[in-house]
Amino acid sequence: MSENQNPLKPTEVRQICFDNGLIITDLQWQLLEEWADLLLNYNQEINLISRKETDLLWEKQILHCLSLPVYQEIPQGVEVCDFGTGGGLPGIILAIVRPDLRLTLLDSRQKKVAVVQQMIDTLKLSNVQTVHGRGEELGKQRPPWRQRFPFVTAR
């Protein structure tokens, strides 16, 4: 994108999703907008996304995450791990647009996990949990983590 263009607006992102077959209900869209506001507010306290790109949140972060369910078929009700979730990308977005999925958002930084959990609680998302830890350490353990997830996301 050249510097003289304006960033995409949320309504433009929604239209792009619709044009690509991803139907997002009004309630889901409201949750996405609320999450985006929470992310930007928390980002002032703790670095969840690059502060240089906060003006481009909808096109550089959210739209990229919304492309996942467009281009990757994820079976109904499957467990997904968002490995290194940071600010909840793409985990919270998937939890909103695919409420049938069961998501685990994993990050090695306790501060990020705590903030993401606060966002989940504020949005009242029931299909997502947070876990503090390093993936390589959790993967060495026996159940409940070892070979648990048929789908893993990472950014």
C-alpha positions as protocol buffer text, in pm:
chain_id: "A"
residue {
  index: 1
  type: MET
  ca { x: 0 y: 0 z: 0 }
}
residue {
  index: 2
  type: SER
  ca { x: 143 y: 338 z: -90 }
}
residue {
  index: 3
  type: GLU
  ca { x: 174 y: 603 z: 178 }
}
residue {
  index: 4
  type: ASN
  ca { x: -92 y: 831 z: 27 }
}
residue {
  index: 5
  type: GLN
  ca { x: -367 y: 568 z: 50 }
}
residue {
  index: 6
  type: ASN
  ca { x: -597 y: 550 z: 350 }
}
residue {
  index: 7
  type: PRO
  ca { x: -602 y: 233 z: 561 }
}
residue {
  index: 8
  type: LEU
  ca { x: -893 y: -3 z: 502 }
}
residue {
  index: 9
  type: LYS
  ca { x: -1198 y: 69 z: 712 }
}
residue {
  index: 10
  type: PRO
  ca { x: -1371 y: -209 z: 907 }
}
residue {
  index: 11
  type: THR
  ca { x: -1667 y: -197 z: 666 }
}
residue {
  index: 12
  type: GLU
  ca { x: -1430 y: -251 z: 373 }
}
residue {
  index: 13
  type: VAL
  ca { x: -1272 y: -549 z: 548 }
}
residue {
  index: 14
  type: ARG
  ca { x: -1619 y: -695 z: 609 }
}
residue {
  index: 15
  type: GLN
  ca { x: -1704 y: -654 z: 242 }
}
residue {
  index: 16
  type: ILE
  ca { x: -1380 y: -827 z: 138 }
}
residue {
  index: 17
  type: CYS
  ca { x: -1472 y: -1118 z: 366 }
}
residue {
  index: 18
  type: PHE
  ca { x: -1823 y: -1134 z: 222 }
}
residue {
  index: 19
  type: ASP
  ca { x: -1688 y: -1122 z: -134 }
}
residue {
  index: 20
  type: ASN
  ca { x: -1468 y: -1422 z: -48 }
}
residue {
  index: 21
  type: GLY
  ca { x: -1747 y: -1629 z: 105 }
}
residue {
  index: 22
  type: LEU
  ca { x: -1686 y: -1556 z: 473 }
}
residue {
  index: 23
  type: ILE
  ca { x: -2017 y: -1444 z: 616 }
}
residue {
  index: 24
  type: ILE
  ca { x: -1979 y: -1265 z: 948 }
}
residue {
  index: 25
  type: THR
  ca { x: -2299 y: -1196 z: 1140 }
}
residue {
  index: 26
  type: ASP
  ca { x: -2373 y: -856 z: 1290 }
}
residue {
  index: 27
  type: LEU
  ca { x: -2311 y: -994 z: 1641 }
}
residue {
  index: 28
  type: GLN
  ca { x: -1978 y: -1144 z: 1535 }
}
residue {
  index: 29
  type: TRP
  ca { x: -1879 y: -819 z: 1367 }
}
residue {
  index: 30
  type: GLN
  ca { x: -1969 y: -624 z: 1679 }
}
residue {
  index: 31
  type: LEU
  ca { x: -1743 y: -856 z: 1881 }
}
residue {
  index: 32
  type: LEU
  ca { x: -1459 y: -809 z: 1629 }
}
residue {
  index: 33
  type: GLU
  ca { x: -1487 y: -432 z: 1656 }
}
residue {
  index: 34
  type: GLU
  ca { x: -1501 y: -450 z: 2035 }
}
residue {
  index: 35
  type: TRP
  ca { x: -1195 y: -678 z: 2038 }
}
residue {
  index: 36
  type: ALA
  ca { x: -1007 y: -439 z: 1805 }
}
residue {
  index: 37
  type: ASP
  ca { x: -1077 y: -153 z: 2047 }
}
residue {
  index: 38
  type: LEU
  ca { x: -962 y: -364 z: 2343 }
}
residue {
  index: 39
  type: LEU
  ca { x: -647 y: -465 z: 2158 }
}
residue {
  index: 40
  type: LEU
  ca { x: -556 y: -105 z: 2078 }
}
residue {
  index: 41
  type: ASN
  ca { x: -624 y: 5 z: 2436 }
}
residue {
  index: 42
  type: TYR
  ca { x: -418 y: -275 z: 2591 }
}
residue {
  index: 43
  type: ASN
  ca { x: -147 y: -221 z: 2332 }
}
residue {
  index: 44
  type: GLN
  ca { x: -73 y: 115 z: 2494 }
}
residue {
  index: 45
  type: GLU
  ca { x: 28 y: -71 z: 2812 }
}
residue {
  index: 46
  type: ILE
  ca { x: 187 y: -387 z: 2674 }
}
residue {
  index: 47
  type: ASN
  ca { x: 325 y: -445 z: 2326 }
}
residue {
  index: 48
  type: LEU
  ca { x: 76 y: -687 z: 2167 }
}
residue {
  index: 49
  type: ILE
  ca { x: 119 y: -567 z: 1808 }
}
residue {
  index: 50
  type: SER
  ca { x: 369 y: -331 z: 1649 }
}
residue {
  index: 51
  type: ARG
  ca { x: 282 y: 23 z: 1749 }
}
residue {
  index: 52
  type: LYS
  ca { x: 389 y: 136 z: 1401 }
}
residue {
  index: 53
  type: GLU
  ca { x: 100 y: -61 z: 1251 }
}
residue {
  index: 54
  type: THR
  ca { x: -188 y: 28 z: 1481 }
}
residue {
  index: 55
  type: ASP
  ca { x: -336 y: 250 z: 1209 }
}
residue {
  index: 56
  type: LEU
  ca { x: -333 y: -53 z: 981 }
}
residue {
  index: 57
  type: LEU
  ca { x: -490 y: -293 z: 1233 }
}
residue {
  index: 58
  type: TRP
  ca { x: -781 y: -392 z: 1012 }
}
residue {
  index: 59
  type: GLU
  ca { x: -582 y: -467 z: 698 }
}
residue {
  index: 60
  type: LYS
  ca { x: -246 y: -583 z: 834 }
}
residue {
  index: 61
  type: GLN
  ca { x: -370 y: -787 z: 1129 }
}
residue {
  index: 62
  type: ILE
  ca { x: -743 y: -860 z: 1126 }
}
residue {
  index: 63
  type: LEU
  ca { x: -791 y: -915 z: 752 }
}
residue {
  index: 64
  type: HIS
  ca { x: -492 y: -1151 z: 743 }
}
residue {
  index: 65
  type: CYS
  ca { x: -642 y: -1353 z: 1028 }
}
residue {
  index: 66
  type: LEU
  ca { x: -984 y: -1357 z: 863 }
}
residue {
  index: 67
  type: SER
  ca { x: -828 y: -1506 z: 550 }
}
residue {
  index: 68
  type: LEU
  ca { x: -752 y: -1825 z: 744 }
}
residue {
  index: 69
  type: PRO
  ca { x: -1111 y: -1961 z: 745 }
}
residue {
  index: 70
  type: VAL
  ca { x: -1143 y: -1854 z: 380 }
}
residue {
  index: 71
  type: TYR
  ca { x: -839 y: -2043 z: 256 }
}
residue {
  index: 72
  type: GLN
  ca { x: -810 y: -2328 z: 508 }
}
residue {
  index: 73
  type: GLU
  ca { x: -1093 y: -2570 z: 565 }
}
residue {
  index: 74
  type: ILE
  ca { x: -1114 y: -2634 z: 938 }
}
residue {
  index: 75
  type: PRO
  ca { x: -1358 y: -2911 z: 1035 }
}
residue {
  index: 76
  type: GLN
  ca { x: -1653 y: -2835 z: 1262 }
}
residue {
  index: 77
  type: GLY
  ca { x: -1575 y: -2845 z: 1635 }
}
residue {
  index: 78
  type: VAL
  ca { x: -1204 y: -2921 z: 1607 }
}
residue {
  index: 79
  type: GLU
  ca { x: -947 y: -2813 z: 1864 }
}
residue {
  index: 80
  type: VAL
  ca { x: -703 y: -2546 z: 1746 }
}
residue {
  index: 81
  type: CYS
  ca { x: -392 y: -2414 z: 1922 }
}
residue {
  index: 82
  type: ASP
  ca { x: -283 y: -2058 z: 1851 }
}
residue {
  index: 83
  type: PHE
  ca { x: 91 y: -2096 z: 1909 }
}
residue {
  index: 84
  type: GLY
  ca { x: 244 y: -1769 z: 2032 }
}
residue {
  index: 85
  type: THR
  ca { x: -88 y: -1587 z: 2036 }
}
residue {
  index: 86
  type: GLY
  ca { x: 53 y: -1247 z: 2138 }
}
residue {
  index: 87
  type: GLY
  ca { x: -253 y: -1024 z: 2135 }
}
residue {
  index: 88
  type: GLY
  ca { x: -489 y: -1306 z: 2041 }
}
residue {
  index: 89
  type: LEU
  ca { x: -409 y: -1318 z: 1670 }
}
residue {
  index: 90
  type: PRO
  ca { x: -559 y: -1518 z: 1508 }
}
residue {
  index: 91
  type: GLY
  ca { x: -705 y: -1710 z: 1803 }
}
residue {
  index: 92
  type: ILE
  ca { x: -962 y: -1460 z: 1928 }
}
residue {
  index: 93
  type: ILE
  ca { x: -1067 y: -1378 z: 1572 }
}
residue {
  index: 94
  type: LEU
  ca { x: -1124 y: -1747 z: 1499 }
}
residue {
  index: 95
  type: ALA
  ca { x: -1314 y: -1785 z: 1827 }
}
residue {
  index: 96
  type: ILE
  ca { x: -1546 y: -1506 z: 1718 }
}
residue {
  index: 97
  type: VAL
  ca { x: -1609 y: -1608 z: 1355 }
}
residue {
  index: 98
  type: ARG
  ca { x: -1602 y: -1986 z: 1422 }
}
residue {
  index: 99
  type: PRO
  ca { x: -1775 y: -2035 z: 1759 }
}
residue {
  index: 100
  type: ASP
  ca { x: -1786 y: -2410 z: 1691 }
}
residue {
  index: 101
  type: LEU
  ca { x: -1407 y: -2436 z: 1728 }
}
residue {
  index: 102
  type: ARG
  ca { x: -1234 y: -2495 z: 2061 }
}
residue {
  index: 103
  type: LEU
  ca { x: -928 y: -2273 z: 2080 }
}
residue {
  index: 104
  type: THR
  ca { x: -629 y: -2275 z: 2310 }
}
residue {
  index: 105
  type: LEU
  ca { x: -421 y: -1957 z: 2297 }
}
residue {
  index: 106
  type: LEU
  ca { x: -65 y: -2029 z: 2403 }
}
residue {
  index: 107
  type: ASP
  ca { x: 205 y: -1775 z: 2479 }
}
residue {
  index: 108
  type: SER
  ca { x: 529 y: -1780 z: 2676 }
}
residue {
  index: 109
  type: ARG
  ca { x: 479 y: -1431 z: 2816 }
}
residue {
  index: 110
  type: GLN
  ca { x: 254 y: -1420 z: 3122 }
}
residue {
  index: 111
  type: LYS
  ca { x: 168 y: -1052 z: 3069 }
}
residue {
  index: 112
  type: LYS
  ca { x: 29 y: -1126 z: 2723 }
}
residue {
  index: 113
  type: VAL
  ca { x: -163 y: -1429 z: 2844 }
}
residue {
  index: 114
  type: ALA
  ca { x: -319 y: -1222 z: 3124 }
}
residue {
  index: 115
  type: VAL
  ca { x: -426 y: -945 z: 2885 }
}
residue {
  index: 116
  type: VAL
  ca { x: -566 y: -1190 z: 2631 }
}
residue {
  index: 117
  type: GLN
  ca { x: -761 y: -1363 z: 2909 }
}
residue {
  index: 118
  type: GLN
  ca { x: -905 y: -1026 z: 3013 }
}
residue {
  index: 119
  type: MET
  ca { x: -1016 y: -967 z: 2652 }
}
residue {
  index: 120
  type: ILE
  ca { x: -1176 y: -1313 z: 2637 }
}
residue {
  index: 121
  type: ASP
  ca { x: -1360 y: -1245 z: 2962 }
}
residue {
  index: 122
  type: THR
  ca { x: -1476 y: -901 z: 2847 }
}
residue {
  index: 123
  type: LEU
  ca { x: -1606 y: -1046 z: 2518 }
}
residue {
  index: 124
  type: LYS
  ca { x: -1762 y: -1342 z: 2704 }
}
residue {
  index: 125
  type: LEU
  ca { x: -1610 y: -1596 z: 2465 }
}
residue {
  index: 126
  type: SER
  ca { x: -1674 y: -1948 z: 2592 }
}
residue {
  index: 127
  type: ASN
  ca { x: -1489 y: -2148 z: 2325 }
}
residue {
  index: 128
  type: VAL
  ca { x: -1139 y: -2025 z: 2400 }
}
residue {
  index: 129
  type: GLN
  ca { x: -886 y: -2067 z: 2680 }
}
residue {
  index: 130
  type: THR
  ca { x: -539 y: -1931 z: 2746 }
}
residue {
  index: 131
  type: VAL
  ca { x: -230 y: -2123 z: 2850 }
}
residue {
  index: 132
  type: HIS
  ca { x: 95 y: -1974 z: 2971 }
}
residue {
  index: 133
  type: GLY
  ca { x: 397 y: -2174 z: 2864 }
}
residue {
  index: 134
  type: ARG
  ca { x: 644 y: -2258 z: 2594 }
}
residue {
  index: 135
  type: GLY
  ca { x: 511 y: -2486 z: 2324 }
}
residue {
  index: 136
  type: GLU
  ca { x: 823 y: -2697 z: 2309 }
}
residue {
  index: 137
  type: GLU
  ca { x: 798 y: -2764 z: 2683 }
}
residue {
  index: 138
  type: LEU
  ca { x: 426 y: -2842 z: 2681 }
}
residue {
  index: 139
  type: GLY
  ca { x: 476 y: -3071 z: 2382 }
}
residue {
  index: 140
  type: LYS
  ca { x: 720 y: -3285 z: 2582 }
}
residue {
  index: 141
  type: GLN
  ca { x: 453 y: -3353 z: 2844 }
}
residue {
  index: 142
  type: ARG
  ca { x: 206 y: -3634 z: 2834 }
}
residue {
  index: 143
  type: PRO
  ca { x: -162 y: -3549 z: 2800 }
}
residue {
  index: 144
  type: PRO
  ca { x: -333 y: -3308 z: 2809 }
}
residue {
  index: 145
  type: TRP
  ca { x: -99 y: -3128 z: 2565 }
}
residue {
  index: 146
  type: ARG
  ca { x: 106 y: -3381 z: 2371 }
}
residue {
  index: 147
  type: GLN
  ca { x: -32 y: -3437 z: 2018 }
}
residue {
  index: 148
  type: ARG
  ca { x: -364 y: -3285 z: 2120 }
}
residue {
  index: 149
  type: PHE
  ca { x: -429 y: -3036 z: 1841 }
}
residue {
  index: 150
  type: PRO
  ca { x: -512 y: -3132 z: 1482 }
}
residue {
  index: 151
  type: PHE
  ca { x: -470 y: -2765 z: 1383 }
}
residue {
  index: 152
  type: VAL
  ca { x: -209 y: -2514 z: 1498 }
}
residue {
  index: 153
  type: THR
  ca { x: -190 y: -2149 z: 1396 }
}
residue {
  index: 154
  type: ALA
  ca { x: 111 y: -1921 z: 1427 }
}
residue {
  index: 155
  type: ARG
  ca { x: 189 y: -1572 z: 1305 }
}
